[in-house]
Amino acid sequence: MPLTDQRVAIIGAGLAGLACGARLGEGGVAVSLFDKARGPGGRMSVRRIATPLGEAAFDHGAQYFTVRGASFRDQVARWAADGVVAPWPAAGPEAWVGVPGMNAPVRALAAGRDVAWGSQVEALARDGAGWRLRAGEGPGERFDAVVLAVPAEQAAVLLRGHDPALAAAASASTSQPCWTVMAAFDRRLDLLPDVLRDAGPLGWAARNGSKPGRGPIEAWVLQAGPDWSRDHLEDPAEAVCAALLAALAEAAGGPLPAPVAVSAHRWRYARSAAGTDTALWSAATGLGCCGDWLTGPRVEGAWDSGVALAERMLAGVAGG
Ligand SMILES: Cc1cc2nc3c(=O)[nH]c(=O)nc-3n(C[C@H](O)[C@H](O)[C@H](O)COP(=O)(O)OP(=O)(O)OC[C@H]3O[C@@H](n4cnc5c(N)ncnc54)[C@H](O)[C@@H]3O)c2cc1C
């Protein structure tokens, strides 16, 4: 059956899944996306926290992105023309961010698409030549082909017993964790620059409000380096907040005011390993994989992988 007559499901509506869905849609393929999160972003998501000063928003995953290849450059130019992204010079001359939050490009790609938010796919089940997606009660919807656009560790679980080659590739890829602390203050931290890199346990810290289109609250995102995050993976959130705020104070050269709101998020699968394949597609099983773990741990890698998988499916090419 030609792909244009098939129903395709994409599990994961992050940048890779949506890039794949958009390209398949352009090719005339009916696509349904499922994402366990309540809204768009994936690892480019935005966390909102109530503070006595009002709601503060934090880009608590990807901080910015850069552009290397022509395909992504064209897309970023379209987003820039639509006001969805803008340069952020504080992170470097090539740095771009979503506006008003890092999830803006994902939100823009999701608009008008068939995306079921809050829908966690727990298992795949064979149904003839197709697949049923188990998400909650009931047998689940039936699809002819399924794309897994989730981190490698989560793809490996869903693929086990269904496609040994794809499951082995996903199992072989390991991601690095990242503890992230979000802190809001009632005044500007004048002693700090907008961006800090590699300061003790901190791999990165940024004044979120220095990005274009953000609100007025002094909101900071503090991200621990990969080694520190791994060594402290099971620490309580309060201890992580204290350690990273102490590192920020150290970088400022003196005590900081107490934050008016603080929260921590543990990304278990933050940064994927560098990939060796752009995307994986098995015409025999009707299963495919895309995501940054197949290209490299960058926003652009996720985009490239999603587009590459769609191109492979549309061209009917098997293999990885
Ligand atoms: C802390 C951190 C900092 C980063 N910093 C940068 C940076 O500065 N620059 C840069 O370029 N990149 C950065 N990255 C990496 C970048 O965010 C990723 O490469 C990119 O967003 C990956 O996109 P993706 O679509 O492959 O995966 P994701 O964005 O992870 O999308 C996967 C989606 O699948 C959903 N999902 C997972 N399992 C299921 C399931 N069973 N059922 C349904 N839905 C499911 C998730 O909810 C998610 O929305 C950072 C990432 C993190 C976490």
The ligand as an SDF file (V2000), in Angstrom:
LIG
                    3D

 53 58  0  0  0  0  0  0  0  0999 V2000
   18.6970   20.6950   29.8370 C   0  0  0  0  0  0  0  0  0  0  0  0
   18.8760   20.6910   28.3520 C   0  0  0  0  0  0  0  0  0  0  0  0
   19.6520   21.6600   27.7390 C   0  0  0  0  0  0  0  0  0  0  0  0
   19.8100   21.6630   26.3500 C   0  0  0  0  0  0  0  0  0  0  0  0
   20.5090   22.6660   25.7740 N   0  0  0  0  0  0  0  0  0  0  0  0
   20.5550   22.7360   24.4160 C   0  0  0  0  0  0  0  0  0  0  0  0
   21.1240   23.8610   23.7780 C   0  0  0  0  0  0  0  0  0  0  0  0
   21.5200   24.8280   24.4510 O   0  0  0  0  0  0  0  0  0  0  0  0
   21.1980   23.8690   22.4140 N   0  0  0  0  0  0  0  0  0  0  0  0
   20.7130   22.8320   21.6590 C   0  0  0  0  0  0  0  0  0  0  0  0
   20.7740   22.8970   20.4190 O   0  0  0  0  0  0  0  0  0  0  0  0
   20.1240   21.7620   22.2420 N   0  0  0  0  0  0  0  0  0  0  0  0
   20.0320   21.7020   23.5870 C   0  0  0  0  0  0  0  0  0  0  0  0
   19.4250   20.6410   24.1900 N   0  0  0  0  0  0  0  0  0  0  0  0
   19.0000   19.4990   23.3520 C   0  0  0  0  0  0  0  0  0  0  0  0
   17.6880   19.7600   22.6140 C   0  0  0  0  0  0  0  0  0  0  0  0
   16.7190   20.2160   23.5150 O   0  0  0  0  0  0  0  0  0  0  0  0
   17.2620   18.4490   21.9810 C   0  0  0  0  0  0  0  0  0  0  0  0
   18.2940   17.9940   21.1170 O   0  0  0  0  0  0  0  0  0  0  0  0
   15.9630   18.5070   21.1710 C   0  0  0  0  0  0  0  0  0  0  0  0
   14.9960   19.3290   21.7730 O   0  0  0  0  0  0  0  0  0  0  0  0
   15.4680   17.0800   21.0090 C   0  0  0  0  0  0  0  0  0  0  0  0
   14.2410   17.0640   20.2900 O   0  0  0  0  0  0  0  0  0  0  0  0
   13.5190   15.6640   20.0420 P   0  0  0  0  0  0  0  0  0  0  0  0
   12.2890   15.9680   19.3230 O   0  0  0  0  0  0  0  0  0  0  0  0
   14.4980   14.7080   19.4640 O   0  0  0  0  0  0  0  0  0  0  0  0
   13.1820   15.0870   21.5050 O   0  0  0  0  0  0  0  0  0  0  0  0
   12.2030   15.7170   22.6940 P   0  0  0  0  0  0  0  0  0  0  0  0
   12.2390   17.1790   22.6010 O   0  0  0  0  0  0  0  0  0  0  0  0
   12.6750   15.0210   23.8920 O   0  0  0  0  0  0  0  0  0  0  0  0
   10.7790   15.1990   22.2180 O   0  0  0  0  0  0  0  0  0  0  0  0
   10.2940   13.9200   22.5800 C   0  0  0  0  0  0  0  0  0  0  0  0
    8.8310   14.0500   22.9400 C   0  0  0  0  0  0  0  0  0  0  0  0
    8.3350   12.7370   23.1740 O   0  0  0  0  0  0  0  0  0  0  0  0
    7.4160   12.7690   24.2400 C   0  0  0  0  0  0  0  0  0  0  0  0
    7.3570   11.3810   24.7480 N   0  0  0  0  0  0  0  0  0  0  0  0
    8.3480   10.6490   25.2960 C   0  0  0  0  0  0  0  0  0  0  0  0
    7.9010    9.3880   25.5730 N   0  0  0  0  0  0  0  0  0  0  0  0
    6.6100    9.3390   25.1570 C   0  0  0  0  0  0  0  0  0  0  0  0
    5.6000    8.3120   25.1680 C   0  0  0  0  0  0  0  0  0  0  0  0
    5.8380    7.0880   25.6290 N   0  0  0  0  0  0  0  0  0  0  0  0
    4.3690    8.6100   24.6840 N   0  0  0  0  0  0  0  0  0  0  0  0
    4.0820    9.8580   24.2080 C   0  0  0  0  0  0  0  0  0  0  0  0
    5.0090   10.8720   24.1870 N   0  0  0  0  0  0  0  0  0  0  0  0
    6.2560   10.6050   24.6490 C   0  0  0  0  0  0  0  0  0  0  0  0
    7.9850   13.8010   25.2000 C   0  0  0  0  0  0  0  0  0  0  0  0
    6.9650   14.3520   26.0150 O   0  0  0  0  0  0  0  0  0  0  0  0
    8.5770   14.8330   24.2350 C   0  0  0  0  0  0  0  0  0  0  0  0
    7.6810   15.9020   23.9600 O   0  0  0  0  0  0  0  0  0  0  0  0
   19.2080   20.6380   25.5690 C   0  0  0  0  0  0  0  0  0  0  0  0
   18.4030   19.6850   26.1900 C   0  0  0  0  0  0  0  0  0  0  0  0
   18.2200   19.7290   27.5610 C   0  0  0  0  0  0  0  0  0  0  0  0
   17.2830   18.7510   28.2000 C   0  0  0  0  0  0  0  0  0  0  0  0
  1  2  1  0
  2  3  1  0
  2 52  2  0
  3  4  2  0
  4  5  1  0
  4 50  1  0
  5  6  2  0
  6  7  1  0
  6 13  1  0
  7  8  2  0
  7  9  1  0
  9 10  1  0
 10 11  2  0
 10 12  1  0
 12 13  2  0
 13 14  1  0
 14 15  1  0
 14 50  1  0
 15 16  1  0
 16 17  1  0
 16 18  1  0
 18 19  1  0
 18 20  1  0
 20 21  1  0
 20 22  1  0
 22 23  1  0
 23 24  1  0
 24 25  2  0
 24 26  1  0
 24 27  1  0
 27 28  1  0
 28 29  2  0
 28 30  1  0
 28 31  1  0
 31 32  1  0
 32 33  1  0
 33 34  1  0
 33 48  1  0
 34 35  1  0
 35 36  1  0
 35 46  1  0
 36 37  1  0
 36 45  1  0
 37 38  2  0
 38 39  1  0
 39 40  1  0
 39 45  2  0
 40 41  1  0
 40 42  2  0
 42 43  1  0
 43 44  2  0
 44 45  1  0
 46 47  1  0
 46 48  1  0
 48 49  1  0
 50 51  2  0
 51 52  1  0
 52 53  1  0
M  END
$$$$
